[in-house]
Amino acid sequence: MEENKDEEILNSKEEETAEEVSAEEAVSENKEKEETAEETEETEESAEAEEAAEDSGNKQDELEKRYMSLYAEYDNYRKRTQKEKESLYADAVADVTKEFLTVIDNIGRAVETAKGADENSIGKVIEGIELLGKQAGDTLAKIGVEEIKAERGEKFDPNLHEAVMHVEDEDLGEQEIAMVFTKGYMYKGKVIRHVVVQVAN
C-alpha cells in the first residue's frame, strides 16, 4: 500500500513536473512567437520606411528634372525673345534711316549749291531749303511721326508744350502761347519731343 502511495506521489510529481515543463515550453513558445512577430513587424516597418524614402527620393529626382527642364525652356525663351527684340530694333532703325537717306542726300546737294550761290541765286537756295524741310516732314509722316500743332494764341497744355519763357502780352489771354521756339512731335499718341514755347500772362 505504501508502494502504491509512493507511486502515486511519484506519478503526481512527474505529472506536475510535466505540466511545469509544458507550461514553460508554452511560455517559451509564446515568447518566441512574440519575438518573431516583433521582428516581422520591425522588418515590415523598416521595409515601409525604405520604400517611403525611395519614393521620396524618386519624387525629388522627378521634381528636380522637371525644374531643370522648365528652367532650360525659360532660358531658351528669354534668349530667343532678346534676339527677336534686337532684330526688331535693328530693322526699325534700318527702315527709318532708309527713309531719311534721300533727305540727307538732298541736304548735301543744297549745301553744295549754296556754296556757289550769288545774290541772284539766293532765292533759289532758300526755296531748296524749304523743299528739304517739307521732304523731311513728309518722311516723318510716312513713318507715323506727327507734328504737334501749336500756334500763337493757343492754350498752353503741359502734356504737349514746354514753357521756357513767360511774357506779359495784352493781346493774349492767361496761359496762352505767345511764341513757338521749337516744333514738337509725337508717335502713336506718345510725345517724342514737346513743343518749346513762350507763354503769356
Phi, psi and omega in degrees: 000320177296324178298317178299319180297315180298318178299317180297317180296315179300312179299318181296318179293319178299318179297317179298317179297316180298319179295318179297318180297314181293328177292317178297318179298319180296316179297316180298317178298315179300317179299314180300316180298316180298316179297318179297317179297317179297316179298316179299315180299314180298317179298316179297314179299317180297317179296317179297318179297317178298316178300315180298317179296319179296315178301315180299317178297317179297317179297319180296317177300317180297317178296319179297318179297316180297317179299313181297322179295314179296318180298317179296317178299314180298317181297318178297317179298316180298315180295319181296314181293325177297316179295318179298317179299313180298319180295317178298317180297315180298318178297318180297315179298317180297317181297314181295316180300316180302319180295327184269351182299321179296319178298316180297317178301315181293327176297318178299316179296318181296321179297315180298319179294318182297327181297323182263011184281145173245189183298329182284330184259005182296327177298320179292324178297314179298318179299319179296319179294321177297320177296322177298317178299318179295318180297319179296318178298319178296321179295317177299316180298324181297326180266006174095008179269127181250146175280138176275116182289130177211127181227163177301134179094349179284149180291136179291130178235110183298342177286334183244333186247153175237116182274126179245347179216155178233135183220150174269124181219118183291335181283345184245153177278183181289138179057042175251152182287128178265323181205145176258123179267315182223136179292153177244158182221152176222155178232117181050048177083353179260127181287124176273316177214130178289154174285125180271121188225166171254131184252141181263150171052000000 
